């Protein structure tokens, strides 16, 4: 693991600021996608067929909150 960490640091040091910024943006987007995918999968595992509301039911529920 330490060898990989050293290699990553060496690679980062070789990158320019613009490259580093674009890599960070891509990495952040992937992280957010992964986070959302996990959340969606957790909901799908616990969701029951009767948990789904129609559009009208959802709008009525929103009006009460």
Secondary structure per residue as TSV (DSSP state, phi and psi in degrees):
chain	resnum	aa	ss	phi	psi
A	1	X	-	360.0	-39.8
A	2	X	H	-63.5	-38.2
A	3	X	H	-62.6	-42.0
A	4	X	H	-63.8	-41.9
A	5	X	H	-62.2	-41.9
A	6	X	H	-64.1	-42.4
A	7	X	H	-64.3	-40.5
A	8	X	H	-64.7	-44.1
A	9	X	H	-61.9	-40.1
A	10	X	H	-63.6	-41.5
A	11	X	H	-64.2	-42.9
A	12	X	H	-62.6	-40.0
A	13	X	H	-63.4	-26.3
A	14	X	H	-82.8	-14.6
A	15	X	S	-82.4	147.2
A	16	X	-	-80.8	168.4
A	17	X	H	-61.4	-41.8
A	18	X	H	-66.8	-41.8
A	19	X	H	-64.3	-42.2
A	20	X	H	-63.4	-40.3
A	21	X	H	-64.3	-44.2
A	22	X	H	-68.2	-36.1
A	23	X	H	-66.8	-40.4
A	24	X	H	-62.3	-43.8
A	25	X	H	-61.9	-42.1
A	26	X	H	-67.0	-41.8
A	27	X	H	-65.1	-41.4
A	28	X	H	-64.3	-42.5
A	29	X	H	-62.2	-42.7
A	30	X	H	-63.6	-40.1
A	31	X	H	-61.4	-45.5
A	32	X	H	-63.6	-42.2
A	33	X	H	-61.0	-43.3
A	34	X	H	-63.5	-42.0
A	35	X	H	-61.6	-46.0
A	36	X	H	-67.6	-39.7
A	37	X	H	-60.4	-43.6
A	38	X	H	-62.9	-41.8
A	39	X	H	-63.2	-42.7
A	40	X	H	-63.3	-42.2
A	41	X	H	-64.6	-38.6
A	42	X	H	-64.3	-40.9
A	43	X	H	-66.2	-41.9
A	44	X	H	-61.6	-33.0
A	45	X	H	-71.0	-31.5
A	46	X	H	-99.9	-7.4
A	47	X	-	-77.5	138.8
A	48	X	-	-111.2	156.1
A	49	X	G	-56.3	-31.6
A	50	X	G	-83.4	0.0
A	51	X	G	-79.2	-13.1
A	52	X	-	-86.3	132.4
A	53	X	-	-103.4	153.5
A	54	X	-	-76.7	168.7
A	55	X	H	-58.9	-43.6
A	56	X	H	-64.6	-42.5
A	57	X	H	-63.8	-41.0
A	58	X	H	-64.8	-41.3
A	59	X	H	-64.1	-39.9
A	60	X	H	-63.8	-41.0
A	61	X	H	-63.5	-39.6
A	62	X	H	-66.1	-33.6
A	63	X	H	-66.6	-29.2
A	64	X	H	-79.4	-19.0
A	65	X	-	-95.6	360.0
